[in-house]
Amino acid sequence: MLTLVINLALGVLPALILGASIAAGIDDDRPHRRMFVFVYGLWAVTLAMWNWMRSAPLAWIVLWIVVGVTALTWFGVTRRRE
């Protein structure tokens, strides 16, 4: 149960930080969103490694790897289009 709470809290944390930065008046333009996706991808891969080191259930590790690789791939694809 604790693993569930920790993973959900750490998974939502970057989105809360993005919301706080927008609320603080930082322009929510395309480069800002792209940087968020990049940082979130790195964060998700870090969560996968953290779960792996804690011997958490395999589902959490796979979930965070998929989310992280998807975000980093999206970041790379949108970079090439510009």
N, C-alpha and C positions, 0 to 999 in steps of 0.2 A: 504494500500500500504506500509506503514511504517513497519507493522508487517511482511510482506513478505520480505522486505529488511533486517530487523534485523535477522529474522530466517535463511535466506540464509547465511548471513555474519557469524553469530555465528555457523552455521552448518559446514561451510568450514574452520573456524579458526583452529581447531585441525589438519586438513590435511595440512594446510599451515605451521604450527609449525613442523609437521613431516618432511615435505620437507626441511624446514630450518635446522633442525637438521642433516639430511642426507647430505645436502650441506655443513654443517660445519665440516663434517668428522666423524660423529658418525657412527659406523658400523650398517648397516641395516641388522641385523641378526634376526633369529627367536625370541629370547627373546625380542628384541626391538620392533618388530612388534606386538607381543602378548601384551606387555605393552601398546602400542598405542591403540590396540583394547579395552583393559580394561579401559583406561582413556577415550576413545571416548564413550564407553558405559555409563560410569558415567556422562560424559558431556551431552549426549543426554537425560538421565533421568533428569538431572538438567534443561535442556532447557524445557522439558515437564512440570516440576513443575513451572518454571518461567512463561511459557505461561498460565498455569492454574491460577497462582496468578494474572496475568494481565487480566484475562477473555478473552483471545485470542480465536479465532475460534477453535472448537473442533478438526478439522482436524490436526492442528499443534500439539496439545497435543497428539493425537493418533499416529501421525507420529513419534514424538520423543520418545514416550514410546516403540513403536515397534522397532525402530532402536536401542535404548539403551538396551532393553531386548535381542534382537538378538545378539548384540555385546558381552554382558556379558555371554550369553549362549555359544557362540562360544569360548570365553575365557575359560570358565569352561570345555567345552568338550575337547579342545586341551590340557588342563592341565592334564586331566585324562589319555590321550593317551601317555603322555611322561613317 
